[in-house]
Amino acid sequence: LRTRLSALGEEVAGAVARAAKDGLSPRNRRALRRRAGKAITAAQRAARQAQGKYLGAIRRLSKASRAKVKAIRKTSGVKAAISAAKKMAG
């Protein structure tokens, strides 16, 4: 058992040394590479945030209330729909 543990300890030490030498593990390098992309505009960011708030607001509502909020969104816009959904939720 001790020989197995010592061998395992040596393997782990080698892996840690390699990771420290590289600075990043291969998994982290891949994650960094994936995150790099085109920057979005301020309008796109605002639209995505509004969409998230809208989805969060209607999540708790019944189907009938959701239909009403959807109609409000179509006629008055996302901000009005979010405020109406929050009022309906209580």
VOTIDO-203718 format. One record per residue: residue number from 1; x, y, z of N, C-alpha, C, CB in turn; residue in three letters. Coordinates in steps of 0.02 Angstrom, whole numbers, padded with zeros to 5 digits. Glycine has a CB too. Layout:
BEGIN
rec n->NUM; nu->X; nv->Y; nw->Z; cau->X; cav->Y; caw->Z; cu->X; cv->Y; cw->Z; cbu->X; cbv->Y; cbw->Z; res->ala
...
//
This chain:
BEGIN
rec n->1; nu->00041; nv->-00060; nw->00000; cau->00000; cav->00000; caw->00000; cu->00043; cv->00062; cw->00000; cbu->-00047; cbv->00000; cbw->00060; res->leu
rec n->2; nu->00096; nv->00061; nw->00040; cau->00140; cav->00119; caw->00043; cu->00176; cv->00131; cw->-00024; cbu->00192; cbv->00111; cbw->00098; res->arg
rec n->3; nu->00195; nv->00078; nw->-00057; cau->00229; cav->00087; caw->-00122; cu->00180; cv->00116; cw->-00173; cbu->00257; cbv->00019; cbw->-00148; res->thr
rec n->4; nu->00118; nv->00093; nw->-00171; cau->00068; cav->00121; caw->-00216; cu->00056; cv->00195; cw->-00202; cbu->00002; cbv->00082; cbw->-00210; res->arg
rec n->5; nu->00050; nv->00212; nw->-00139; cau->00040; cav->00282; caw->-00121; cu->00099; cv->00326; cw->-00140; cbu->00027; cbv->00288; cbw->-00046; res->leu
rec n->6; nu->00159; nv->00300; nw->-00131; cau->00217; cav->00341; caw->-00150; cu->00220; cv->00350; cw->-00225; cbu->00282; cbv->00308; cbw->-00124; res->ser
rec n->7; nu->00204; nv->00298; nw->-00263; cau->00203; cav->00303; caw->-00336; cu->00150; cv->00353; cw->-00358; cbu->00191; cbv->00235; cbw->-00368; res->ala
rec n->8; nu->00093; nv->00351; nw->-00326; cau->00039; cav->00398; caw->-00343; cu->00061; cv->00469; cw->-00326; cbu->-00025; cbv->00379; cbw->-00305; res->leu
rec n->9; nu->00094; nv->00477; nw->-00270; cau->00118; cav->00543; caw->-00250; cu->00167; cv->00571; cw->-00300; cbu->00150; cbv->00540; cbw->-00181; res->gly
rec n->10; nu->00211; nv->00529; nw->-00326; cau->00259; cav->00551; caw->-00377; cu->00224; cv->00571; cw->-00441; cbu->00310; cbv->00495; cbw->-00391; res->glu
rec n->11; nu->00173; nv->00534; nw->-00462; cau->00136; cav->00552; caw->-00522; cu->00101; cv->00619; cw->-00514; cbu->00085; cbv->00497; cbw->-00539; res->glu
rec n->12; nu->00071; nv->00628; nw->-00456; cau->00035; cav->00691; caw->-00443; cu->00084; cv->00749; cw->-00442; cbu->-00004; cbv->00687; cbw->-00377; res->val
rec n->13; nu->00141; nv->00738; nw->-00411; cau->00191; cav->00791; caw->-00407; cu->00215; cv->00810; cw->-00477; cbu->00251; cbv->00769; cbw->-00364; res->ala
rec n->14; nu->00224; nv->00761; nw->-00520; cau->00245; cav->00775; caw->-00589; cu->00192; cv->00813; cw->-00627; cbu->00260; cbv->00710; cbw->-00625; res->gly
rec n->15; nu->00129; nv->00795; nw->-00617; cau->00075; cav->00830; caw->-00652; cu->00069; cv->00901; cw->-00627; cbu->00009; cbv->00793; cbw->-00641; res->ala
rec n->16; nu->00078; nv->00912; nw->-00563; cau->00074; cav->00979; caw->-00535; cu->00132; cv->01021; cw->-00561; cbu->00076; cbv->00977; cbw->-00458; res->val
rec n->17; nu->00191; nv->00992; nw->-00566; cau->00249; cav->01029; caw->-00591; cu->00238; cv->01048; cw->-00664; cbu->00313; cbv->00986; cbw->-00584; res->ala
rec n->18; nu->00210; nv->01003; nw->-00704; cau->00197; cav->01019; caw->-00775; cu->00146; cv->01075; cw->-00781; cbu->00174; cbv->00957; cbw->-00813; res->arg
rec n->19; nu->00094; nv->01072; nw->-00741; cau->00042; cav->01123; caw->-00744; cu->00070; cv->01191; cw->-00722; cbu->-00018; cbv->01104; cbw->-00700; res->ala
rec n->20; nu->00111; nv->01190; nw->-00671; cau->00141; cav->01253; caw->-00648; cu->00188; cv->01282; cw->-00701; cbu->00178; cbv->01242; cbw->-00582; res->ala
rec n->21; nu->00223; nv->01238; nw->-00736; cau->00270; cav->01262; caw->-00787; cu->00232; cv->01294; cw->-00845; cbu->00313; cbv->01203; cbw->-00813; res->lys
rec n->22; nu->00177; nv->01264; nw->-00865; cau->00137; cav->01292; caw->-00920; cu->00098; cv->01353; cw->-00900; cbu->00090; cbv->01239; cbw->-00947; res->asp
rec n->23; nu->00080; nv->01357; nw->-00837; cau->00040; cav->01413; caw->-00814; cu->-00034; cv->01397; cw->-00816; cbu->00054; cbv->01474; cbw->-00857; res->gly
rec n->24; nu->-00057; nv->01363; nw->-00867; cau->-00127; cav->01345; caw->-00873; cu->-00133; cv->01271; cw->-00892; cbu->-00163; cbv->01389; cbw->-00925; res->leu
rec n->25; nu->-00185; nv->01240; nw->-00866; cau->-00197; cav->01171; caw->-00886; cu->-00228; cv->01171; cw->-00956; cbu->-00243; cbv->01135; cbw->-00835; res->ser
rec n->26; nu->-00225; nv->01116; nw->-00991; cau->-00256; cav->01114; caw->-01058; cu->-00330; cv->01131; cw->-01056; cbu->-00246; cbv->01044; cbw->-01088; res->pro
rec n->27; nu->-00365; nv->01110; nw->-01004; cau->-00437; cav->01125; caw->-00999; cu->-00447; cv->01200; cw->-00994; cbu->-00468; cbv->01089; cbw->-00938; res->arg
rec n->28; nu->-00406; nv->01234; nw->-00954; cau->-00414; cav->01306; caw->-00946; cu->-00395; cv->01343; cw->-01010; cbu->-00371; cbv->01331; cbw->-00888; res->asn
rec n->29; nu->-00345; nv->01318; nw->-01046; cau->-00326; cav->01349; caw->-01109; cu->-00383; cv->01344; cw->-01159; cbu->-00263; cbv->01315; cbw->-01139; res->arg
rec n->30; nu->-00415; nv->01286; nw->-01162; cau->-00472; cav->01278; caw->-01207; cu->-00529; cv->01325; cw->-01188; cbu->-00497; cbv->01205; cbw->-01207; res->arg
rec n->31; nu->-00540; nv->01332; nw->-01123; cau->-00594; cav->01376; caw->-01101; cu->-00579; cv->01448; cw->-01119; cbu->-00604; cbv->01370; cbw->-01025; res->ala
rec n->32; nu->-00518; nv->01469; nw->-01112; cau->-00500; cav->01537; caw->-01131; cu->-00508; cv->01548; cw->-01205; cbu->-00428; cbv->01552; cbw->-01110; res->leu
rec n->33; nu->-00489; nv->01499; nw->-01244; cau->-00494; cav->01504; caw->-01316; cu->-00567; cv->01509; cw->-01337; cbu->-00460; cbv->01443; cbw->-01351; res->arg
rec n->34; nu->-00611; nv->01471; nw->-01304; cau->-00681; cav->01471; caw->-01320; cu->-00714; cv->01538; cw->-01304; cbu->-00717; cbv->01415; cbw->-01284; res->arg
rec n->35; nu->-00692; nv->01569; nw->-01250; cau->-00723; cav->01632; caw->-01229; cu->-00708; cv->01690; cw->-01275; cbu->-00701; cbv->01649; cbw->-01159; res->arg
rec n->36; nu->-00651; nv->01686; nw->-01308; cau->-00633; cav->01741; caw->-01352; cu->-00681; cv->01743; cw->-01411; cbu->-00559; cbv->01735; cbw->-01377; res->ala
rec n->37; nu->-00709; nv->01800; nw->-01424; cau->-00756; cav->01806; caw->-01479; cu->-00766; cv->01879; cw->-01496; cbu->-00823; cbv->01773; cbw->-01462; res->gly
rec n->38; nu->-00814; nv->01891; nw->-01539; cau->-00827; cav->01960; caw->-01558; cu->-00861; cv->01997; cw->-01501; cbu->-00870; cbv->01963; cbw->-01621; res->lys
rec n->39; nu->-00842; nv->02059; nw->-01491; cau->-00873; cav->02100; caw->-01441; cu->-00943; cv->02119; cw->-01464; cbu->-00831; cbv->02163; cbw->-01425; res->ala
rec n->40; nu->-00990; nv->02124; nw->-01417; cau->-01057; cav->02144; caw->-01436; cu->-01066; cv->02218; cw->-01422; cbu->-01110; cbv->02102; cbw->-01397; res->ile
rec n->41; nu->-01112; nv->02247; nw->-01457; cau->-01124; cav->02319; caw->-01449; cu->-01164; cv->02331; cw->-01385; cbu->-01162; cbv->02347; cbw->-01511; res->thr
rec n->42; nu->-01166; nv->02394; nw->-01365; cau->-01204; cav->02412; caw->-01305; cu->-01278; cv->02397; cw->-01314; cbu->-01193; cbv->02487; cbw->-01289; res->ala
rec n->43; nu->-01303; nv->02408; nw->-01374; cau->-01374; cav->02394; caw->-01387; cu->-01388; cv->02319; cw->-01382; cbu->-01394; cbv->02420; cbw->-01456; res->ala
rec n->44; nu->-01343; nv->02278; nw->-01407; cau->-01352; cav->02205; caw->-01402; cu->-01350; cv->02183; cw->-01329; cbu->-01299; cbv->02168; cbw->-01442; res->gln
rec n->45; nu->-01303; nv->02210; nw->-01291; cau->-01298; cav->02193; caw->-01220; cu->-01362; cv->02213; cw->-01183; cbu->-01237; cbv->02228; cbw->-01188; res->arg
rec n->46; nu->-01387; nv->02273; nw->-01197; cau->-01449; cav->02296; caw->-01165; cu->-01508; cv->02251; cw->-01183; cbu->-01463; cbv->02368; cbw->-01183; res->ala
rec n->47; nu->-01511; nv->02231; nw->-01247; cau->-01566; cav->02188; caw->-01269; cu->-01563; cv->02120; cw->-01235; cbu->-01564; cbv->02180; cbw->-01345; res->ala
rec n->48; nu->-01503; nv->02093; nw->-01227; cau->-01496; cav->02028; caw->-01194; cu->-01514; cv->02033; cw->-01121; cbu->-01424; cbv->02002; cbw->-01202; res->arg
rec n->49; nu->-01494; nv->02087; nw->-01088; cau->-01511; cav->02096; caw->-01018; cu->-01586; cv->02104; cw->-01010; cbu->-01475; cbv->02157; cbw->-00990; res->gln
rec n->50; nu->-01617; nv->02141; nw->-01054; cau->-01690; cav->02150; caw->-01051; cu->-01725; cv->02083; cw->-01063; cbu->-01713; cbv->02201; cbw->-01103; res->ala
rec n->51; nu->-01700; nv->02043; nw->-01108; cau->-01729; cav->01977; caw->-01121; cu->-01724; cv->01933; cw->-01059; cbu->-01694; cbv->01943; cbw->-01181; res->gln
rec n->52; nu->-01667; nv->01936; nw->-01026; cau->-01658; cav->01897; caw->-00964; cu->-01705; cv->01919; cw->-00909; cbu->-01587; cbv->01902; cbw->-00940; res->gly
rec n->53; nu->-01714; nv->01984; nw->-00902; cau->-01760; cav->02010; caw->-00852; cu->-01832; cv->01990; cw->-00869; cbu->-01755; cbv->02087; cbw->-00846; res->lys
rec n->54; nu->-01848; nv->01992; nw->-00933; cau->-01916; cav->01973; caw->-00955; cu->-01929; cv->01900; cw->-00939; cbu->-01924; cbv->01986; cbw->-01031; res->tyr
rec n->55; nu->-01882; nv->01856; nw->-00957; cau->-01891; cav->01785; caw->-00944; cu->-01896; cv->01771; cw->-00869; cbu->-01834; cbv->01745; cbw->-00975; res->leu
rec n->56; nu->-01855; nv->01806; nw->-00830; cau->-01858; cav->01798; caw->-00758; cu->-01924; cv->01821; cw->-00729; cbu->-01802; cbv->01834; cbw->-00725; res->gly
rec n->57; nu->-01952; nv->01873; nw->-00758; cau->-02015; cav->01901; caw->-00732; cu->-02074; cv->01856; cw->-00749; cbu->-02027; cbv->01970; cbw->-00760; res->ala
rec n->58; nu->-02075; nv->01826; nw->-00809; cau->-02133; cav->01786; caw->-00828; cu->-02128; cv->01713; cw->-00804; cbu->-02141; cbv->01787; cbw->-00904; res->ile
rec n->59; nu->-02071; nv->01693; nw->-00780; cau->-02062; cav->01623; caw->-00760; cu->-02111; cv->01602; cw->-00706; cbu->-01990; cbv->01612; cbw->-00735; res->arg
rec n->60; nu->-02127; nv->01647; nw->-00660; cau->-02170; cav->01629; caw->-00604; cu->-02244; cv->01635; cw->-00619; cbu->-02153; cbv->01673; cbw->-00545; res->arg
rec n->61; nu->-02261; nv->01661; nw->-00678; cau->-02331; cav->01675; caw->-00694; cu->-02367; cv->01613; cw->-00721; cbu->-02335; cbv->01732; cbw->-00743; res->leu
rec n->62; nu->-02433; nv->01615; nw->-00716; cau->-02473; cav->01563; caw->-00746; cu->-02474; cv->01572; cw->-00822; cbu->-02546; cbv->01563; cbw->-00717; res->ser
rec n->63; nu->-02501; nv->01523; nw->-00856; cau->-02503; cav->01527; caw->-00930; cu->-02547; cv->01584; cw->-00953; cbu->-02529; cbv->01462; cbw->-00959; res->lys
rec n->64; nu->-02602; nv->01597; nw->-00918; cau->-02647; cav->01651; caw->-00937; cu->-02612; cv->01719; cw->-00928; cbu->-02713; cbv->01649; cbw->-00895; res->ala
rec n->65; nu->-02577; nv->01726; nw->-00872; cau->-02541; cav->01789; caw->-00859; cu->-02485; cv->01798; cw->-00909; cbu->-02513; cbv->01790; cbw->-00788; res->ser
rec n->66; nu->-02452; nv->01743; nw->-00926; cau->-02398; cav->01747; caw->-00976; cu->-02425; cv->01772; cw->-01043; cbu->-02365; cbv->01678; cbw->-00985; res->arg
rec n->67; nu->-02484; nv->01748; nw->-01062; cau->-02514; cav->01770; caw->-01125; cu->-02528; cv->01845; cw->-01123; cbu->-02579; cbv->01731; cbw->-01139; res->ala
rec n->68; nu->-02553; nv->01869; nw->-01066; cau->-02566; cav->01941; caw->-01060; cu->-02501; cv->01981; cw->-01066; cbu->-02600; cbv->01956; cbw->-00993; res->lys
rec n->69; nu->-02449; nv->01957; nw->-01033; cau->-02384; cav->01992; caw->-01035; cu->-02355; cv->01990; cw->-01105; cbu->-02334; cbv->01961; cbw->-00984; res->val
rec n->70; nu->-02365; nv->01935; nw->-01139; cau->-02340; cav->01929; caw->-01208; cu->-02375; cv->01980; cw->-01254; cbu->-02351; cbv->01858; cbw->-01235; res->lys
rec n->71; nu->-02440; nv->01989; nw->-01243; cau->-02477; cav->02039; caw->-01282; cu->-02452; cv->02109; cw->-01266; cbu->-02553; cbv->02033; cbw->-01267; res->ala
rec n->72; nu->-02438; nv->02122; nw->-01202; cau->-02412; cav->02187; caw->-01183; cu->-02344; cv->02199; cw->-01215; cbu->-02407; cbv->02193; cbw->-01106; res->ile
rec n->73; nu->-02304; nv->02147; nw->-01216; cau->-02237; cav->02154; caw->-01247; cu->-02243; cv->02171; cw->-01321; cbu->-02197; cbv->02089; cbw->-01238; res->arg
rec n->74; nu->-02291; nv->02140; nw->-01354; cau->-02299; cav->02151; caw->-01425; cu->-02321; cv->02222; cw->-01440; cbu->-02349; cbv->02102; cbw->-01454; res->lys
rec n->75; nu->-02365; nv->02249; nw->-01398; cau->-02391; cav->02316; caw->-01411; cu->-02348; cv->02371; cw->-01381; cbu->-02461; cbv->02321; cbw->-01385; res->thr
rec n->76; nu->-02326; nv->02362; nw->-01318; cau->-02292; cav->02417; caw->-01282; cu->-02217; cv->02409; cw->-01273; cbu->-02323; cbv->02424; cbw->-01216; res->ser
rec n->77; nu->-02191; nv->02349; nw->-01285; cau->-02119; cav->02340; caw->-01278; cu->-02100; cv->02299; cw->-01218; cbu->-02085; cbv->02407; cbw->-01275; res->gly
rec n->78; nu->-02034; nv->02286; nw->-01213; cau->-02008; cav->02241; caw->-01162; cu->-02013; cv->02272; cw->-01093; cbu->-01935; cbv->02222; cbw->-01178; res->val
rec n->79; nu->-01995; nv->02335; nw->-01086; cau->-01996; cav->02367; caw->-01020; cu->-02066; cv->02366; cw->-00990; cbu->-01971; cbv->02439; cbw->-01024; res->lys
rec n->80; nu->-02116; nv->02382; nw->-01030; cau->-02184; cav->02381; caw->-01006; cu->-02205; cv->02311; cw->-00986; cbu->-02232; cbv->02410; cbw->-01059; res->ala
rec n->81; nu->-02184; nv->02261; nw->-01026; cau->-02201; cav->02192; caw->-01011; cu->-02169; cv->02169; cw->-00946; cbu->-02180; cbv->02146; cbw->-01069; res->ala
rec n->82; nu->-02107; nv->02189; nw->-00934; cau->-02073; cav->02170; caw->-00873; cu->-02108; cv->02200; cw->-00812; cbu->-01999; cbv->02192; cbw->-00875; res->ile
rec n->83; nu->-02125; nv->02264; nw->-00816; cau->-02159; cav->02295; caw->-00759; cu->-02228; cv->02264; cw->-00748; cbu->-02164; cbv->02371; cbw->-00770; res->ser
rec n->84; nu->-02264; nv->02248; nw->-00801; cau->-02330; cav->02216; caw->-00794; cu->-02323; cv->02147; cw->-00762; cbu->-02366; cbv->02212; cbw->-00862; res->ala
rec n->85; nu->-02272; nv->02110; nw->-00783; cau->-02262; cav->02042; caw->-00756; cu->-02244; cv->02046; cw->-00681; cbu->-02206; cbv->02005; cbw->-00795; res->ala
rec n->86; nu->-02205; nv->02096; nw->-00662; cau->-02188; cav->02103; caw->-00592; cu->-02249; cv->02121; cw->-00550; cbu->-02133; cbv->02156; cbw->-00582; res->lys
rec n->87; nu->-02293; nv->02162; nw->-00578; cau->-02355; cav->02181; caw->-00543; cu->-02400; cv->02120; cw->-00535; cbu->-02392; cbv->02238; cbw->-00580; res->lys
rec n->88; nu->-02405; nv->02079; nw->-00588; cau->-02447; cav->02020; caw->-00585; cu->-02420; cv->01969; cw->-00535; cbu->-02453; cbv->01988; cbw->-00655; res->met
rec n->89; nu->-02354; nv->01965; nw->-00530; cau->-02324; cav->01917; caw->-00485; cu->-02334; cv->01936; cw->-00412; cbu->-02250; cbv->01910; cbw->-00500; res->ala
rec n->90; nu->-02344; nv->02000; nw->-00400; cau->-02358; cav->02021; caw->-00332; cu->-02304; cv->02058; cw->-00300; cbu->-02375; cbv->01966; cbw->-00291; res->gly
//
